[in-house]
Structures are given as C-alpha cells and as structure tokens.
Amino acid sequence: MPEKNIVLLGATGSIGKNTLKVARKHPGRIRIAAIAANSRYEPLAAIAHEFHVPHVALYDRAAAALARASGLFPPGTHFHEGPEGLVELAELDGTNLVVMAIVGTLGLVPALAAIRARKTLALASKEILVLAGKFVMAESVRLDVPIVPMDSEHNAIFQCLHAEPSRHVERLILTASGGQFRDASIEEMRRATPAQALCHPNWDMGPKVTIDSSTMANKGLELIEARWLFDIPQERIDIVVHPQSIIHSMVRFVDGSVLAQLCPPLMTFPIQHCIFYPDRDMGTAPTLDFSQTLRLDIRPPDTTRFPCLRLAREASAVAGIAPAVFNAANEVAVDAFVKEQIPFFGIPTLIERTLRAITPCEPQSLDDLLAADSEARAIARELLPLAVA
Ligand code: MG
C-alpha cells in the first residue's frame, strides 16, 4: 500500500497538474485516491484513467450529470457532486493527505472537514487563510492536525523554521518576483491590458494568481497568509522584490542570521516537500546548477506603483473582517479587469473604496466571516463604476 493516499481537490488547475507530476515520479509511494474539479470533467476522466482514481467529484452539478452520462470514466467510478461532494472527498476513509488547490474560498469548508477528519492538509489556496485564518489555524491547533503550506514562499519559510522555537524568530522575509510590471512605468501600467497582465516572466500559474502577481495583491494575500500560518504580526513580515524567483523566502533570527530556501521556480518543489514532509525523496525536476554564474538581486518594493501591498498591510493590521474584505474586493476587481470593465489601477482603487465602505469588526464565528465576504462582494460590485476612472 503506498504510504501517501492523496485527495486532490483542484486536480485540473496548475497546482493539480504539478501534484500529478510528483505522483508520476513516485508511483510506489503516492496513490491518488480522489480528484475534484469545478466543471472540466474531460481532463478529470483522463486523470482517473492514468492514476486509477476511484473517487471523482465535480463542484458544478450540471457538469457532474454530464460526467456520469459521458462514459469517459473508468467502470465503477464513484461520483460525488456539489459542495458536499468536496467535503465527502476531504473526509474519505483510507486517505491521509488532502491537497487543497481550489482557487478562491470555495475550499474553506472542505479544508475544515479535512482537518476535522484528521487528515494532513497541504494548503495551496491562500484565500482560505486570508478569509478565515483565525478559525482554520485554531482547528489545526485544537486537533493537532498539521497544515503544510504549498505556496512556494510559505513552504520556504516552513522549511527555514524547521524545529526553531518561535522566540528565535525575528522577522519573515517574503520574496516577490515583482510580476510582469516589475520594471514598467506608471504610464505603461495605466494602459495595461488583461493579456499583458496574464504573462508572468518566471512562473507558470493559473489566471487569478497571475493577475494578482501583476498588481502584487498576491504578495499582499501572502503577507496575510503568513501572518496566520506562522502566528507572527504583519509588522514583522517584510516583502522584498527578487526578480529571479530563486530565493523563495527567508527567515531572520534574533541573532541576525538569515536562512533562505532556494530552488528553481517550479511548483513541483514545494508540492513534493509537502507530500513527503517530514521525509524527503528524489526531486521531480532538475534543481539549481551552480556550475553556471547565478545572480540573485534583492530590492525593496515600490508601493506607489503597487498600492495593493499597502492596502493588504492595512487590512492585516486592522484584522477582524478586513482581510476578508480585501480578498473579496480583489476577486471582484480582478474579474472586472479581465472582462475589461475597469483599468489596471481600478483594481487597487476598488479594494480601497470597499475597505473604506465597511466598518471593521471582530468576527465571532465562521458565519460572520462568510457574511462579511458576501457583503464585501456586493459592495465592491456596487462601487465598480468608481473604479473606472
Ligand atoms: Mg506564492
């Protein structure tokens, strides 16, 4: 029996594909027990055949009906559907690791279900901690279920922190590629199109995170994510621009020593680390080649061209529902930018207007946060015309 029986939620996206690359490399140690996607059942069927996956879920019920009737899946496939289908997979008997790679906050309820079912949670969906970090981390601590971060920066910090007590840690230093507009002028950024924002220089990722990278809202979300994962306030988390994306993040200790984790900018590295942690195994892709000259530049970020960094820090400092509002407004803004309803700088404008329109309060429950999330989305949609100018 392979030792890692994995539930892969978000199998057809970028993280899902990279998880399957790792599984292909280590067939004796990894079994894919269940896969889920939103609506794209054809690629899901191909995965089910290649990896002999018995359980399949589709979030979209219409797609689930088509999938059942399609005849594309292996005989005897167990089908699950809707939000409860994701929860059923997260709790599936005989599995020990849930890879959460669903974009956005749809994965929140299944992530909590996985923790409550005592499954190690390999977390790639940063929005889950941005929205509900307080509650998710509290459950993980209460039930003593580990959350291993798959986001490359957080995975780097997780590796650097290995076995260090928190009193040794002075600061976390998140590295950012700077995205596609790292060296663009403010004028060029004003005229930026969705097609330009969707071309990342270093990383091959899904569309939402690629746009977030172009505004650096992604690093803002990661700042909030790090605050919860490592229980450290935002003022002790720095962000630096590192164009080569080789150093994935760093930790500065109280004695001034700085540890960094380095590898090529490929998601198979953090994904494989999460799957085998605390063990390690042969890498899935070739690593850095130090026989060649390797340049590593680091510089401070420009918050004038990237106001999302300032807004994320403000939201993290205010805490309460503010990070959820930041995240919700950003999702509405990115969607509107991709549909060419607002310009590039309409994204931070909409986030700022939405944050100002909502009275921050301390959520008492997950329901309070989900309500704040819906309210923020509704307000952001109402405020869209103000982000056009
Ligand atoms: Mg990242």
Residues whose N, C-alpha, C, O or C-beta is under 5 A from the ligand:
A	BS01	MG	D151 S152 E153
